[in-house]
Amino acid sequence: MIEGNSSTNSISTKNVFLTPLISGALAGTICDFVSFPLDTLKTRLQSQHGFIRSGGFNQLYKGLGPVLIGSAPSASLFFVTYEGIKLVFQPCISEQYHMFIHMTAASVGEMVACLIRVPVEVLKQRRQAFLCDTHRLSLRTLYRGYGSTVIRDLPFGLIQMPLWEYFKLCWKKNKNCECTPIEGAICGSVSVGISAMLTTPLDVAKTRIMLSSTMVDKDEIKISVMLKNVYRESGFRGLFAGFLPRVGGFTISGFIFFGVYEKVREICISLLPP
């Protein structure tokens, strides 16, 4: 009996951790590569140095290197954390409260993923904006956007993941069967687009913090200070700089990301023991 339980736990662990690890890595890498040009345009439109000075329409894949290195582990960390928390708590709580589990899992997943995502974003965005750092960036500089990224990604995840799960649940109830990868991708695309719209001002502040001079005082790169400066300079419109490429890019990448994630997950589950 003990051996049987041990075997079941081992298989369960494989499915919970290995499947999202592989699925998240592939989905994150493919998605970031395809949507990178739009992300570059968004960064340059949000830059305090101006769109043209930050590169304009030139070299839209500049800064891709750090992303290709960090995208897979960042996405994997998020989904391993997200699926792990769901596995532990969903069986203990009534289905009507599962939304709160999804929100909590998404929040914790974002904070964990940001340990890798933030330094990658700093390197990526500084290269996208043609900022020439004459010396190697310190660890403190690489992580100085951690707080602003978490503040941006927490509400993003809190909106995106519960919406994705809710849309899939509605689809499942209407069809009386599980969502296909394409249907899951459509649900993901809509949820990501909505999340991107609502969190654009936070993304503008995060971008400016990451593109600030390495010599800037710590008090000058607080997210509240950045938002006030942007509003003072450009008003409400400035808070939504890069809105179209951000929302458009996220909607497209959301379809690719969740489509690849669901398909690879489906393949992994079929190959692994039940």
C-alpha positions, 0 to 999 in steps of 0.5 A: 500500500505504501509503495502504491501511494509512493508511485502515485505521488511520483507520477503526480509530481511529474505531471504537476511540475514537469508538464508546466515546466516544458509547456511554459518554457516552449510557450514563453520562448516562441511567444516572446520571439514572435511578439518582440518587434511590437514589444520594441516599439512599445518600449521606444514609445514609452521611453523618456528619451523619445521614440526617434532617439530610442531607435524609432523603427530601426533594428526591431529585434535589438535586445533579443539575446537576453530574452531568448536566455531568460524567457524559458526559465521565467515562464516555466517558474510561473507555471510550475508555481501556478499549477502547484498551488492549484493542485494543493488547494483546489481539492480542499476548497469549493469550486465557487471559490476557485477564482481566489485560488487562481488569483493567489497562484497567479500572484505568487507565480508572478513574484517568483518569475520576476526573479528571472524576468526583471534582470532580463527586462532591464537588459532587453529594454536598455538595448531596445532603446539604444542605451549604451552602458559603458560598464557592466550593470550592477546587480542592484541596477539589474533588480531596481525594477523588481518592485515596479515589475511586480506591481505591474505584473501582480494586477496583470496576473490577477486579471489574466489568469482568473479570466482565462480560467473563467472563459475556459470554464464557460466554454467547457459548460457550453460545449460539455467537453474540455477546451481544445488548445485553439479554444484555450488560446482564444480564451487566453488571447482575450484575457491577456488583451484585457489585462494589457489594457488595464495595466498600461500606465504601470508598464509605462512607469516600469519602462521608465524606471528600467531606462533611467540613468544608472546614476539616478537617485533611488527616490527618483525612480519610485513608481509613484514619482514616475507616474506623476512625472509622466502625467505632468509631462504628457497628461493622461495620454502619456500614461497610455504611451505605447498602448496599441503595440502593447495591447496588440502585441499581448493579444497576439502573443496571448493566443500563441502563448496559451495555444502552445502551452495547452498543446504541449501540455496535452502532449506531455500529459498523454506521454506521461503515465496518468 
